[in-house]
């Protein structure tokens, strides 16, 4: 019996992979990104214990609905690869159910993903925080860029499709050289199908307040349209499909 720490789950459309999806959010993450909008998922103790079988049973209740809607199952977090045994079993059982499966990860713990886990993944939503190593460390406060790059190339070797996600934060990740570095990484991975540029927002600020934590970027505004367009153009100049 494989037990994991589940923070919550939701059924959503258009933000966690193709179609309408059952999205499971696991508790626990090794990174502390300055723009994180879910500090309530940082620690495994923030979730509740659940068996893989119980979570899959919940997914089955929505199986027909998500299949008809052209969707599937996404496992997210937190960081799902902090619980690789649980994540792997749930993905395999959903994959065996005939659901399209997606793994939402920073790739920082990509070495923990065994071949059995990856064989049950139809799509990886890969968060590339920054392309400059120093900026990556500043953004994540704890992490290194190289594990994510290594994981991306391992996925490509296995033929796993990747959707890259990049959070655009004024004064933090929007530097032209940093954006070009992310674009170069993505363009060098042949199974990257698209890049999603996600403008920074402060919608999670209330969660920090509820937890008694200071919001890390209180004076940072969302990026303007001109900045978003410029960054998307930079990615397209590397031959990438951008959203």
Secondary structure, DSSP 8 states (H G I E B T S, - for coil): --EEEEEEEEEEESSSSSSEEEEEEES--S---TT-S-GGGSSGGGSEEEEHHHHHHHHHTTHHHHHHTT-EEEEESS-GGGGHHHHHHHHHHHHHTT-EEEEEE-STTGGG--HHHHTT-SEEEEE---SSHHHHHHHHSS--SHHHHHHHHHHHHHT-EEEEEEEE-TTTT--HHHHHHHHHHHHTSTTEEEEEEEE---TTHHHHHHHT---TTTT-----HHHHHHHHHHHHTTT--B-
